[in-house]
Amino acid sequence: MLIEDRSIRVKLCTVLCLIQLMSPALADFHAPTSPRRKAQRTPNIVMGDSMTTTNRKTPPAEMDPKFWNNQAQSELQKRINEPLNKNRAKNVIFFLGDGMPLTAITAARILQGQRLGYPGEEQLLSFEKFPATGLSRTYCTNVQVSDSACTSTAYLTGVKTNSLMLGVNAKVNYNNCTASMDPANHLTSLYDWAQAAGKASGFITTTTLTHASPSGGYAHVANRQWQCDADVLEYDNDPSTCTDMAQQLISQQPGRMLDVLMGGGMGKFLPKTVTDFFGNRGERLDGRNLLTRWQNLHPNGVITRNREELLRVNISKVTNIMGLYNSDLMQYHLKADDDQPTLSEMTGVALAFLNQKPNGYFIFIEGGLIDYGNHENKLGIALDELLEFDKAIHLARIMTDPAETLIVVTADHGHPLSFAGFPERGNDILGLNNVAQGLDGVPYATMDYAVGPQQYMNPNGTRMDLTDKMGDPEFVMPSYIDLTYGVHSGEDVAVYASGPWEHLFTGVMQQNLLPHLMAYASCIGDGAKMCG
């Protein structure tokens, strides 16, 4: 494997300094009169259907109507004076928060402010400041509530398909190898369109290189679990005729020509006879070492396996960058050691590399572990992953020019996460509602899930009092329906856009419209037939 020893001090130092110096910027912020203190429950005063609470955490400025009027007028003038950006997008950066419902975005912005010692509600995440906002409809052709595979196909190829499918049309049935290997059923993607236009392309994920979200743009399979040949065999198909996703990524178009690949999942690319960099056996049965094959295809490419190797890549000397930072999924940010790069660091190196490309680029960047935190009902983990995702978006906007770079942020689907009751301003977003309780006199969590593993019931069927039991990021939030693992939800998800043709990303749209809008903005794919 090729590892460059010389660092490009100036460019990467700039990236690292930006990452280090980025601190959440409070939108329209006004400092509170006192530092944040742990919320105390106060007696409820019920008045009809509403709850009266104190204003002890309300910043004094907000009590003056001038504050709100001035804020509104400022926002109005900004919107009135915002010119339409109709430049051709040289670059497109597509950020995907996997399993990121609107409730999680709201909770994350509050948590960000509370981490700084403020009430939190006044905060805005970086992408919430983008000029254009819309909603995406996430159902797939055969399901009301989608998975990450059919959604990936929609937002990367522009065509909706069946649940669990990647890169194939809805004529293909689940686990049908013959139909999925038929080129007539294959779809092209933003990766293909960018490459055909002479642009660089790639993806970054905190999951694995063969996970569903990035794979909708390069894989053509009837089962998202066909990540390596052993997986194909496990699902009763012949790996010799049913090409697995790792092999498609390394050997077929458009995967083999991607300029940047970063994430986890080293085991899918190595044979069982080989121990990977992280001390685990590879998973392949066919004896193929796909990393060696990738290196032979890209002799001047670099494979990095930890943070140090990534940050000392000489981006001016390499042609391609692959990063594999775990045998399987990458670790949650809160649990990772210093050897694992952050999403911001991966984004920074990738953009420093891609910004050298004279024809521009398309890159897909996924905060993939937001979904895993929500599946585990560990809201503290999920929100921390979302805030790390936001840091990467903020860095991308700093490192690029909105006159020529379109940044789109969205989610593939939501989770049934609710934000309920009448908590006071500044209430701990990861704690109990500080003023409300049920008819049983027991306080309830401000945030909870519809489905999950913990209902916190006493043996006699009454609810447990969780006072002083919450707060740890590992805490499993309460849920209503008992199930080992949390599920997805089917409501619309938000879309945010900044840069050329940002104004197209508004209103309620089908999820498969997104790549068509990006293609039009950058004059690639079918968009090249329409753009000026």
JOKAZI-V74589 format. One record per residue. N is the residue number from 1. PHI is phi in whole degrees, -180 to 180 (999 if undefined). Layout:
n=N phi=PHI
n=N phi=PHI
This chain:
n=1 phi=999
n=2 phi=-89
n=3 phi=-123
n=4 phi=-77
n=5 phi=-87
n=6 phi=-88
n=7 phi=-93
n=8 phi=-94
n=9 phi=-54
n=10 phi=-68
n=11 phi=-68
n=12 phi=-73
n=13 phi=-63
n=14 phi=-61
n=15 phi=-62
n=16 phi=-65
n=17 phi=-63
n=18 phi=-62
n=19 phi=-63
n=20 phi=-67
n=21 phi=-86
n=22 phi=-65
n=23 phi=-123
n=24 phi=-56
n=25 phi=-94
n=26 phi=-79
n=27 phi=-81
n=28 phi=52
n=29 phi=-80
n=30 phi=-134
n=31 phi=-70
n=32 phi=-73
n=33 phi=-78
n=34 phi=-143
n=35 phi=-64
n=36 phi=-67
n=37 phi=-121
n=38 phi=-60
n=39 phi=-65
n=40 phi=-112
n=41 phi=-71
n=42 phi=-122
n=43 phi=-62
n=44 phi=-82
n=45 phi=-120
n=46 phi=-86
n=47 phi=-130
n=48 phi=62
n=49 phi=-98
n=50 phi=-113
n=51 phi=-125
n=52 phi=-93
n=53 phi=-128
n=54 phi=-76
n=55 phi=-117
n=56 phi=-66
n=57 phi=-109
n=58 phi=-76
n=59 phi=-58
n=60 phi=-54
n=61 phi=-59
n=62 phi=-73
n=63 phi=-81
n=64 phi=-97
n=65 phi=-55
n=66 phi=-60
n=67 phi=-58
n=68 phi=-72
n=69 phi=-65
n=70 phi=-64
n=71 phi=-62
n=72 phi=-65
n=73 phi=-64
n=74 phi=-62
n=75 phi=-68
n=76 phi=-61
n=77 phi=-63
n=78 phi=-61
n=79 phi=-71
n=80 phi=-64
n=81 phi=-90
n=82 phi=-70
n=83 phi=-77
n=84 phi=-76
n=85 phi=-94
n=86 phi=-110
n=87 phi=-69
n=88 phi=-75
n=89 phi=-79
n=90 phi=-66
n=91 phi=-126
n=92 phi=-131
n=93 phi=-118
n=94 phi=-110
n=95 phi=-98
n=96 phi=-125
n=97 phi=-91
n=98 phi=-68
n=99 phi=65
n=100 phi=-112
n=101 phi=-76
n=102 phi=-60
n=103 phi=-63
n=104 phi=-69
n=105 phi=-63
n=106 phi=-60
n=107 phi=-64
n=108 phi=-66
n=109 phi=-65
n=110 phi=-68
n=111 phi=-61
n=112 phi=-59
n=113 phi=-65
n=114 phi=-69
n=115 phi=-64
n=116 phi=-90
n=117 phi=94
n=118 phi=-110
n=119 phi=-56
n=120 phi=111
n=121 phi=-66
n=122 phi=-80
n=123 phi=-76
n=124 phi=-131
n=125 phi=-71
n=126 phi=-60
n=127 phi=-77
n=128 phi=-72
n=129 phi=-91
n=130 phi=-64
n=131 phi=-66
n=132 phi=-116
n=133 phi=-139
n=134 phi=-146
n=135 phi=-128
n=136 phi=-115
n=137 phi=-90
n=138 phi=-104
n=139 phi=-66
n=140 phi=-111
n=141 phi=-64
n=142 phi=-123
n=143 phi=-140
n=144 phi=-77
n=145 phi=-112
n=146 phi=-91
n=147 phi=-109
n=148 phi=-80
n=149 phi=-86
n=150 phi=-65
n=151 phi=-68
n=152 phi=-59
n=153 phi=-60
n=154 phi=-64
n=155 phi=-85
n=156 phi=-109
n=157 phi=-107
n=158 phi=89
n=159 phi=-130
n=160 phi=-78
n=161 phi=-143
n=162 phi=-80
n=163 phi=-56
n=164 phi=77
n=165 phi=-95
n=166 phi=-132
n=167 phi=69
n=168 phi=-130
n=169 phi=-81
n=170 phi=-75
n=171 phi=-74
n=172 phi=-87
n=173 phi=-94
n=174 phi=-54
n=175 phi=66
n=176 phi=-89
n=177 phi=-65
n=178 phi=-58
n=179 phi=-67
n=180 phi=-75
n=181 phi=-87
n=182 phi=-77
n=183 phi=-56
n=184 phi=-64
n=185 phi=-99
n=186 phi=-84
n=187 phi=-114
n=188 phi=-95
n=189 phi=-137
n=190 phi=-57
n=191 phi=-61
n=192 phi=-59
n=193 phi=-64
n=194 phi=-64
n=195 phi=-63
n=196 phi=-64
n=197 phi=-89
n=198 phi=81
n=199 phi=-95
n=200 phi=-74
n=201 phi=-154
n=202 phi=172
n=203 phi=-151
n=204 phi=-132
n=205 phi=-147
n=206 phi=-95
n=207 phi=-95
n=208 phi=-123
n=209 phi=-64
n=210 phi=-108
n=211 phi=-76
n=212 phi=-60
n=213 phi=-59
n=214 phi=-75
n=215 phi=-80
n=216 phi=-61
n=217 phi=-93
n=218 phi=-130
n=219 phi=-98
n=220 phi=-133
n=221 phi=-139
n=222 phi=-97
n=223 phi=-158
n=224 phi=-61
n=225 phi=-86
n=226 phi=-78
n=227 phi=-78
n=228 phi=-141
n=229 phi=-63
n=230 phi=-63
n=231 phi=-69
n=232 phi=-59
n=233 phi=-63
n=234 phi=-62
n=235 phi=-98
n=236 phi=64
n=237 phi=-124
n=238 phi=-89
n=239 phi=-63
n=240 phi=-75
n=241 phi=-113
n=242 phi=-113
n=243 phi=-71
n=244 phi=-75
n=245 phi=-68
n=246 phi=-62
n=247 phi=-69
n=248 phi=-63
n=249 phi=-63
n=250 phi=-85
n=251 phi=-112
n=252 phi=-117
n=253 phi=-82
n=254 phi=-91
n=255 phi=-57
n=256 phi=-66
n=257 phi=-105
n=258 phi=-68
n=259 phi=-84
n=260 phi=-132
n=261 phi=-138
n=262 phi=-141
n=263 phi=165
n=264 phi=-107
n=265 phi=92
n=266 phi=-60
n=267 phi=-60
n=268 phi=-71
n=269 phi=-106
n=270 phi=-123
n=271 phi=-72
n=272 phi=-62
n=273 phi=-78
n=274 phi=-113
n=275 phi=-93
n=276 phi=-80
n=277 phi=-61
n=278 phi=-102
n=279 phi=87
n=280 phi=-113
n=281 phi=-73
n=282 phi=-64
n=283 phi=-113
n=284 phi=-77
n=285 phi=-98
n=286 phi=-86
n=287 phi=78
n=288 phi=-77
n=289 phi=-103
n=290 phi=-72
n=291 phi=-72
n=292 phi=-65
n=293 phi=-63
n=294 phi=-63
n=295 phi=-65
n=296 phi=-66
n=297 phi=-71
n=298 phi=-125
n=299 phi=-60
n=300 phi=-104
n=301 phi=-88
n=302 phi=-129
n=303 phi=-108
n=304 phi=-110
n=305 phi=-127
n=306 phi=-157
n=307 phi=-61
n=308 phi=-61
n=309 phi=-64
n=310 phi=-64
n=311 phi=-75
n=312 phi=-108
n=313 phi=-64
n=314 phi=-86
n=315 phi=-66
n=316 phi=-83
n=317 phi=-111
n=318 phi=-100
n=319 phi=-97
n=320 phi=-147
n=321 phi=-128
n=322 phi=-115
n=323 phi=-127
n=324 phi=-128
n=325 phi=-113
n=326 phi=-172
n=327 phi=-66
n=328 phi=-123
n=329 phi=-60
n=330 phi=-70
n=331 phi=-80
n=332 phi=-54
n=333 phi=-54
n=334 phi=-70
n=335 phi=-110
n=336 phi=-72
n=337 phi=-88
n=338 phi=-71
n=339 phi=-77
n=340 phi=-92
n=341 phi=-70
n=342 phi=-82
n=343 phi=-62
n=344 phi=-64
n=345 phi=-66
n=346 phi=-62
n=347 phi=-63
n=348 phi=-62
n=349 phi=-66
n=350 phi=-61
n=351 phi=-71
n=352 phi=-61
n=353 phi=-70
n=354 phi=-72
n=355 phi=-64
n=356 phi=-79
n=357 phi=-75
n=358 phi=-66
n=359 phi=-96
n=360 phi=87
n=361 phi=-161
n=362 phi=-124
n=363 phi=-138
n=364 phi=-105
n=365 phi=-128
n=366 phi=-115
n=367 phi=-88
n=368 phi=-79
n=369 phi=-90
n=370 phi=-57
n=371 phi=-61
n=372 phi=-67
n=373 phi=-61
n=374 phi=-69
n=375 phi=-61
n=376 phi=-84
n=377 phi=61
n=378 phi=-96
n=379 phi=-63
n=380 phi=-59
n=381 phi=-67
n=382 phi=-61
n=383 phi=-70
n=384 phi=-64
n=385 phi=-62
n=386 phi=-66
n=387 phi=-69
n=388 phi=-67
n=389 phi=-58
n=390 phi=-64
n=391 phi=-61
n=392 phi=-66
n=393 phi=-65
n=394 phi=-60
n=395 phi=-64
n=396 phi=-62
n=397 phi=-68
n=398 phi=-67
n=399 phi=-83
n=400 phi=-128
n=401 phi=-102
n=402 phi=-63
n=403 phi=-71
n=404 phi=-130
n=405 phi=-122
n=406 phi=-90
n=407 phi=-116
n=408 phi=-119
n=409 phi=-125
n=410 phi=-158
n=411 phi=-125
n=412 phi=-86
n=413 phi=-163
n=414 phi=-106
n=415 phi=-136
n=416 phi=-76
n=417 phi=-103
n=418 phi=-115
n=419 phi=-130
n=420 phi=-131
n=421 phi=96
n=422 phi=-130
n=423 phi=-65
n=424 phi=-69
n=425 phi=-58
n=426 phi=83
n=427 phi=-58
n=428 phi=-56
n=429 phi=-67
n=430 phi=-102
n=431 phi=-118
n=432 phi=-87
n=433 phi=-59
n=434 phi=-85
n=435 phi=-131
n=436 phi=-109
n=437 phi=-150
n=438 phi=-74
n=439 phi=-63
n=440 phi=-83
n=441 phi=82
n=442 phi=-100
n=443 phi=-66
n=444 phi=-126
n=445 phi=-69
n=446 phi=-65
n=447 phi=-119
n=448 phi=-152
n=449 phi=-112
n=450 phi=-73
n=451 phi=-133
n=452 phi=172
n=453 phi=-86
n=454 phi=-127
n=455 phi=-104
n=456 phi=53
n=457 phi=-109
n=458 phi=-73
n=459 phi=-55
n=460 phi=-85
n=461 phi=91
n=462 phi=-91
n=463 phi=-76
n=464 phi=-76
n=465 phi=-86
n=466 phi=-96
n=467 phi=-55
n=468 phi=67
n=469 phi=-107
n=470 phi=-104
n=471 phi=118
n=472 phi=-70
n=473 phi=-57
n=474 phi=-80
n=475 phi=-62
n=476 phi=-88
n=477 phi=-70
n=478 phi=-65
n=479 phi=-138
n=480 phi=-91
n=481 phi=-95
n=482 phi=-82
n=483 phi=-152
n=484 phi=-59
n=485 phi=-135
n=486 phi=-66
n=487 phi=-119
n=488 phi=-82
n=489 phi=-128
n=490 phi=-109
n=491 phi=-72
n=492 phi=-62
n=493 phi=-115
n=494 phi=-82
n=495 phi=-128
n=496 phi=-127
n=497 phi=-141
n=498 phi=-147
n=499 phi=123
n=500 phi=-54
n=501 phi=62
n=502 phi=-57
n=503 phi=-67
n=504 phi=-74
n=505 phi=-92
n=506 phi=-130
n=507 phi=82
n=508 phi=-95
n=509 phi=-130
n=510 phi=-70
n=511 phi=-59
n=512 phi=-72
n=513 phi=-71
n=514 phi=-55
n=515 phi=-66
n=516 phi=-67
n=517 phi=-66
n=518 phi=-65
n=519 phi=-65
n=520 phi=-64
n=521 phi=-61
n=522 phi=-108
n=523 phi=58
n=524 phi=-127
n=525 phi=57
n=526 phi=-65
n=527 phi=-62
n=528 phi=-68
n=529 phi=-78
n=530 phi=-112
n=531 phi=-74
n=532 phi=-80
